[in-house]
Amino acid sequence: MKTSSWIIISLVCVSVLLGGIFYLGNRTNGQIQSGGHTRRYLLYVPDSYDPDQPGPLVISIHGFVQWPAHQQKLSGWNQLADEYGFLVVYPRGTGFPLRWYAGPPEEDLEKTQQEVEFFSDLIDHLSQAYSIDQDRIYVNGMSNGGGMTHLLACQLTDRIAAFGGVAGAYLYQGDYCQPQNTAPWIAFHGEDDPIVPYQGGSTRDRHSALQFPAVESWIAEWAEHDRCDPSPEKVKVTPEITRISYGDCDQDIEVILYRIAGAGHTWPGGGWLPVWLTGTTNREIDATALIWEFYQQYTLQE
């Protein structure tokens, strides 16, 4: 994923600071071989996990220049895992800075396909060691990790039951995105996101070559793919938050977007991020809790 040198330098500095002070550094506790490379991940197995009872697996994907422990702390998935007894895995990207190759297919289609292969291999690997319900595997991600989630929704609906994106960089578009099944989606995006603009186009550094889709157009495309009613229901959750939901979809699924006025490139209700870089974090809702509530409605479709 390409970006401007200003954003790379800024995010590297912030990430180093956060890693040293808040997020326990760039640590992992597992690795696999995939596509001829060593790939790493951070796995959380709660005390409430029951090996005699197949349970859900949640895959939560970090953003550009972030890392597994950062995503763990930012999202707070471990607390819900403790309560409900499911496993959470935080995969690690590649390169420096760490990233996911989930951008426009013409950039590097081979690396894009290697990313999809890694997630499929990771599911296989964890399923050999833990009791995982293969019908209840879910994925979500932040920023570039949201873009990776989008890529998996395009190519891995035969293994993943539902999808969630937060401030997602949804750059994998066009004819390459041909999902095998319908894809239940829940997404969150701040209207004041300075890095992935809500209205689409380039990031705040106008020299960036990246062109993001308008978020509401992107979610409408998923609703169209899922054969939903094309007219969404729009409900004010709070004065700042609008829930845009598409219903009457195939397989009785739903496609949902939370539009958040005044919010930036952040995880609603999640961990701290620097306002000067990412904008304001909305704390009226908890994105992680809402994603989990959404997931619980869905099992893998035949």
URCORZI-V165167 format. One record per helix or strand. SS is the DSSP state (A for helix, B for strand). FROM is the first residue (numbers start at 1). LEN is the number of residues. If there is no record, write none. Layout:
{{SS & FROM & LEN} {SS & FROM & LEN}}
//
This chain:
{{A & 5 & 17} {B & 30 & 5} {B & 37 & 8} {B & 55 & 7} {A & 68 & 8} {A & 77 & 8} {B & 87 & 5} {B & 94 & 1} {B & 99 & 1} {A & 109 & 21} {B & 132 & 11} {A & 144 & 12} {B & 162 & 5} {A & 174 & 3} {B & 184 & 7} {B & 201 & 1} {B & 212 & 1} {A & 215 & 11} {B & 233 & 4} {B & 241 & 6} {A & 250 & 3} {B & 255 & 6} {A & 275 & 4} {A & 287 & 9}}
//
